Amino acid sequence: MTGGTTMMFAAAARFLANEAQRFGLEAPGFRSPPRTLGVQRTLRRTEHGGVVAVLVRERPFVAVLADMIEGVIVVNRLSPPDADTVRTALWESLVDAGFVGDDLDVTATDTRVA
């Protein structure tokens, strides 16, 4: 990661952890890169949540954010409709905080990974 990307990732990690707690959820830890080669995101469950590892290098930052949001969803074992509500709220929070442009249509964002 470059210096700017590292700082953006760290800021987003702190922000999403705070937002998760604000919603009454477990805040995962975030790290980069994943230990497993060839993957973009991994999740390790712990007694009190989990750790989400995200590949940042050579990816659009919005894709990194999507992986981080999905980490919050998975660590908290959310399913629809709660998962959809939290996912949308986290995207809206990221837009409001300036992590992504307000041209991102959070109502149409599908960040689920097959």
C-alpha positions in Angstrom: 0.0 0.0 0.0 1.2 3.5 -0.7 1.2 6.0 2.1 -2.0 7.7 1.0 -3.8 4.4 0.5 -2.6 3.2 3.9 -3.9 6.3 5.6 -7.2 6.0 3.8 -7.6 2.3 4.7 -6.7 3.1 8.3 -9.2 6.0 8.5 -11.9 3.9 6.9 -11.2 1.0 9.3 -11.6 3.3 12.3 -14.7 4.9 10.9 -16.5 1.6 10.1 -15.5 0.2 13.5 -17.0 3.2 15.2 -20.2 3.0 13.0 -20.6 -0.7 13.7 -20.5 0.0 17.4 -22.9 2.9 17.0 -25.4 0.5 15.5 -24.9 -1.8 18.4 -22.8 -4.3 16.4 -19.4 -6.0 17.0 -16.7 -4.0 15.4 -14.3 -6.3 13.5 -10.6 -5.5 13.3 -9.3 -4.7 9.8 -5.9 -5.5 8.3 -4.3 -5.6 4.9 -3.3 -7.7 3.1 -5.0 -11.1 3.6 -2.5 -13.8 4.6 -3.9 -16.1 1.9 -2.4 -15.4 -1.5 -4.8 -14.8 -4.4 -7.8 -13.7 -2.4 -9.2 -10.2 -2.0 -10.8 -10.7 1.4 -10.6 -13.1 4.3 -12.3 -13.2 7.6 -11.1 -14.9 10.8 -13.7 -15.2 13.6 -12.6 -14.5 17.2 -14.3 -14.9 20.5 -15.4 -11.2 20.4 -16.0 -10.6 16.7 -13.4 -11.1 14.0 -10.7 -9.8 11.8 -11.3 -8.8 8.2 -8.3 -8.8 6.0 -8.7 -6.9 2.7 -6.4 -6.6 -0.3 -6.0 -2.9 -1.1 -3.2 -2.8 -3.7 -4.2 -2.3 -7.3 -8.0 -2.2 -6.5 -10.5 0.6 -6.6 -10.9 1.9 -3.1 -14.7 1.6 -3.4 -14.2 -2.2 -3.8 -12.0 -2.2 -0.6 -14.8 -0.4 1.2 -17.3 -2.9 0.0 -15.2 -5.7 1.4 -14.9 -3.9 4.7 -18.7 -3.4 4.9 -19.3 -7.1 4.1 -16.9 -8.0 6.8 -19.0 -6.1 9.3 -22.1 -7.9 8.0 -20.5 -11.4 8.2 -18.8 -10.9 11.6 -22.2 -9.9 13.0 -23.9 -12.8 11.3 -26.6 -10.5 9.9 -29.1 -11.8 7.4 -31.8 -9.9 5.4 -33.4 -7.6 6.1 -31.0 -6.5 8.8 -28.0 -7.1 6.6 -29.4 -4.9 3.9 -30.4 -2.1 6.4 -26.9 -2.1 7.9 -25.1 -2.3 4.6 -27.1 0.7 3.2 -26.6 2.7 6.4 -22.8 2.0 6.3 -22.6 3.1 2.7 -24.6 6.3 3.5 -22.2 7.0 6.4 -19.2 6.6 4.2 -20.7 9.0 1.7 -21.6 11.5 4.4 -18.0 11.3 5.8 -16.5 11.9 2.3 -14.9 8.4 1.8 -16.8 8.1 -1.5 -18.6 10.6 -3.7 -22.2 11.4 -3.2 -22.9 10.1 -6.7 -22.7 6.6 -5.3 -26.3 5.3 -5.4 -26.3 3.4 -2.1 -29.8 2.1 -2.7 -28.6 0.2 -5.8 -25.2 -1.0 -4.4 -25.0 -4.8 -4.2 -21.8 -5.7 -2.4 -22.6 -9.4 -1.9 -19.8 -11.8 -3.0 -20.8 -15.2 -4.4 
